[in-house]
Amino acid sequence: MKIHLAGVPGGGTTGDCKRERELNSLFVQRLWTYYWLIKDKGNMKKDKTVELFLDSGAFSAKYQNVKIDIHKYIAFIQENQNIIDVYANLDEIGSAKKTFENQKIMEKEGLTPLPVYHLEDPIDYLHYYVNNYNYICIGGMARGATANIRTEFLDECFKIVCDTPDKLHKCKVHGFGLTSLALMLRYPWYSVDSTSWVVTGRMGSIYIPRREYGRWIYDKNSWKIAISSRSPSKEDKNRHFQTLSKQHQKLVLQYLDEKGYKIGKSEFKKEKQSYKLKENERWAEKKPVKEDGSPDKNALRKVEIIIEDGLCNRYQLRDELNIIYFLDLEKTMRKWPWPYKLKSGEEQKNLGL
């Protein structure tokens, strides 16, 4: 299974995370969306250092109330085909018919986009795509749907995809927005993409694999540990590194040491708005306001003093470590293709299903 890292690293600019650029030399799979690239003025790497999957970004555009012009999308792909390995159809969220029409429009222009099937689409479209294409996408699972709905939907999809005597695939399948390890492991995906690495890091957390019999285990739900010095979960038992048991803290530190990362150290103080930050300081909370919403210049505001750089005070480092986690996860995934067979009750429990 290929895991494409989706989302923008480094706080807003593609390629801003230094470690991400270094890891590109290892041929990292990335997924970028046309929608966000044009918002970023097409800031797209011109050198071929990653395996690049291009999505239209229709899902993001819909919730931003933006309409993507299919002809501009087609032109963008044609201009950048030398660095784009795979690209998806311009899907129309909520309209399987329009999505299908867009597929045919792009094909008439000489392109070979991957068709996209959504959770709410009529099942006939999936049958058509499975029987007429060698690589398809399944989406519509990233927002709104419950875990049970996603599982029931994907069970039905893969019954169709793997409707063969040996239960092997009829075509390759890419899963859009797969943030659940349980769903990654449950189905024979050819590829998936996930923003979990960057979202988790920005929320102040890191992934830590389980450890059994002296080795790190990736085929069971990993730990998501809050580690930011500014995390609101610092006081919640077993949710932040500081509130873990000594045994679990030791395990986390062992993983960090093996990967070459430190927790770091920060201290905090309160200062007025007029305070001039020093080189190793930054504001740790929003500007205080009065009841009427106007700035409260006399109120004190928390300042973070960075004593030692580390995961607790640098989201870039959390990004880096989470990238490494997903690269390691990919290496341990079952080799594709494999037959679709539902796991036993005990196996599903271990995966968190």
N, C-alpha and C positions, 0 to 999 in steps of 0.2 A: 504494500500500500504506500502510495506517495502522499505525504502530508504537505500541502502548500500553506505557507504562513501568510495569512491575509491580514490586512490592516496596515496602518502607517506607523513605522517605528520612530523612536526619537522625539515624539511630541509634536509631529505635524509635517515633517518633510521626509519624503522617501529617501532612504539611505543615510539618515542622520545618525543612526545608531552605529558607532564605530565597530562594535563587535559584530553587528549584522554584516557590515561590509567585509570584515575579515572572514566570516563564515561563508560568504558568497563564493569564496575560493573552493569551498567544499561542495559546490554545486547545490546550494539550497533551492528548494522549490518555493516560488513565491506566487501569490495571487494578488493582482492589482485590478482595480475596477476603472473602466473608462470614465465613469462619472467623477471619481475623485481625482483622476489624473488631469482632466481638463480643468477642474477647479484649481488644481495645483499648477496650472498653465502648462500641462503636458510634461511635467518634470519626470521624464522617464529615462532610465539608464540607456545609453546608446551603445555600451559595450556588452558583449554577450557573456555575462558572468553568472547568470541564474537561469534556471528553467522557469520560464514565465507563462503563467496561465492568466489570460485576460478575460475578465467578466464585464458585462455591460454596466453593472452598477444600478440596474433598474430598481432593485429592492430599495437601495438607499435613496435614489432619485424620487421614488414614489412618496417616501415619508418626508422628503424635503419639498414636495409639491413642484418637482421639476420634470419636464418632458425631455427625453433624449431623442435627438434626431437620428433616425436610422441611417440616413445617407452620410451624415458626418461620422457616425460610428464605423460605417463601412470604409470610408476614406481613411480614417485613422488606422484601421487594421492594415489596409493596403500600403500605407506609408511606412508601417513599422513591422512588416512581416518578417524582416530579417532578425528581429529580436523577440518576437512573440512565437512561442511554441504551440500553444493551444488557446483557442478563444471560443467563447460561448455565444449563442444566439442572443439577440436583444429581446428578452422576454417581457411580456406585458403582464404585470402582476394582476391577477383577477380575471384574465381573459386568455384561456387556452387557445381560442380561435385566432386571436390577434398574434399570439406568440408563434403559432404555426405559420401564419401568413408572413411574419418577419423572417422566419427560417427560410421560406421559399424566396423571399426578396433577396436575402443575402446570398443564397445559392445561385440565383440568376446573375449575380455580379461576379461569379467565379470563386466565391469563398466557400469554405467548408466548416461552418460553425457547429459546435456541439448543440444538439437540441436540448431544451430545458423543459422538464416536467415538474409541476408544482403539486403540493399537497392537496389543493382544492380542485385540481383539474379532473375532468372526466377520464375514466380509466382507459377508454379507447385510444386516447392519445399516447399513453404509455405503451400499449400494445404495438402501435404503429412505429414508435421510435425504436423500441427494442428489436423489432423485426426488420428495420430498414437502415439502421445506423450501427456502427461498431463501437461508438463511444457516446454516451449520453450523460446528462446532468439531472440530478434530482434536487429540488430546492423547496423553499417555502417553510423551512423548519426552524428558522432562527428566531422568529418572533411570534409570540401569542400561543402557539400550540403547547399543550401539556406533554409531559413525558409519555403518558399512556397513548395519547393521540399520535405522537411521532412514531412510537414503536408499532402500533397497529398499522399505520400508513406504510412504514417501511417493510413490515412483514409481508404485506400484500404486494408491494413493489417487487421485492426480491423473489417472491413466488413466481412472478411473471418473468423476471430477468433470468432466473435459474430454472425455468420450466423445461428441463432436459432430463434424459434418463439418469445421467450421473450427477444431476443437480449443479452442474457447472454453469457459468454465465453464457448467455447468448451475446452479450456485449459488455464492454467496459462501462463502469458507472462512477461518476464523480458526485460526491455529496457536498452541496453548498452549506457553509456555516455549521459544520459539525463541531460543536464544542464539548460534546459528551463522549468521554472515553468508552463508556458502555456501548454507545451506538457505533463507534468506530470498530469495536471488537466483535460486535454481534453480526455484522454483515460483510460479505466479500467485496468491499469497495476496491476499485482500482486506484482511486485517488479521492482525497477530501481536502477541504480547506477550513481553517479555523482562525479566529481572531483572539482566541483564549490567551495566547502567549502575551499579547500586548495589553489586552483588557485587564487581565489578572495582575500584571505588573503595575499598571496605572492605579489599580485599586489597592496597591500596597502589599501584594502577596506574591509568593513564588510557589512553583510546583516541586514537590519532593516525592520521588517514587517510593513504593514500599520496599522493605528489605527483608529477605528471607534466606536462611541458610547461607549467610555471608555474601549475598549478591543483591543488587537492586532489581526489583520486580516491576515491570511496566504493564502486565496484563491483568492487574487489579487496580481498582480506583486509587489514584495517587492522592497524597495529601496536598491541600492548598493551604499554605501557612501564611498568615499575615505577618509581615516583618518590618513594615514601615514604622518609623519612630512617631509618625503622626496618625497612625491608624486608630480609629475609634474603638477597635476591638482589643486594645491593649489590656483592658481590665476583664475581658471575657475568658473564662477558663477554657484552655485547650484550643483557642482560636488564634492566639497570637504567640509568637515564639517565646515571649517573656512569661506566658502563663502555661506553657507546656510542662510536663513532668521532666525531671532531670534526665531520665532515660531517653525521652523523645528529643529533648534539646541536644543531647549528645549525638543522636542519630542525624539530626539536621546539620550539626556542625561537621560531622564526618563527610556528609554529602558535599557541603560547601567547600570543605578543604580539598576534596578530590577534584572539584571543578575549578578550583583556584579563586574562590570568592570569599569575602569577609562580610560580616554583618555590619560593621561600622559603628560609629557612635555619634550621637547628637545630644545637645543640651538645649534647654529653652529658657527664655526670659521674656518679660513684658516691657515694651517701650512705646512711647508716644509716636504718632504719625510723623512727626518732624524728625524722628531719629534717622541718622544716616547709616545705612547698613555697611558693615565691614565686609572684607573680601570673602570670609568664610561664613557669612550670615545670609539669611533670607527670611522674608515674611512667611509665617507658618499658618496664617489664617487670613480671611478676607478683611477688607477695610471695615472698621466698625461704623455703623450708621445709627442715627437717632430714630425715634419712633415714627417720625414723618418721612423717613427714608433719606434724609440729607446726611452728608458726611459728619461724623463725630470726631473732630480733630483732637479733642482732649482725652478721648478714650484710649486706653492702653491696648496694644496689639501684640500678639505672640510672635517672637522671633526665634528661629531655629539657628543654633550655633553648631556648625559641622566640625566636630572634633576629629573624626576619621571618616573618610569616604567609604561607603559600603552600601549594601543592599537596603539598609534602613533609611537611607537619606538620598539615594540616587535611583530614580526610576529607570534610567538607562541601563544600569547594572542589572536590575530586575528583568528588564527586557532581554538582556543578553543571556542570563541564566535560563529564562523560560524558553528561549530559542534552542539552547543546548538540550533542554529537557525534551522538546519535541523532535529534535534530530535523533536523540537516543531512543525515543519511543518508536520512531519510524523504523529504526534498525531492528527492533525486536518484534515488529509486526509479522504476522504469518505471511509467508510468501504467496503472492497472488499468481494464478487463480486457485481458489479452493471452493469446495462445494458448500452450498448454503444449507446449513443444518442448525436448527434452533438448539441452543445450549440447554443443559439440564437445569432444574430448579436451583441446585446448589451453585452451579457455575454462574447463573444469572444473579444470584444473591451476592456473590463475590464481586461482580462487576457493578453492583448498585442498581440493577434493573428491578 
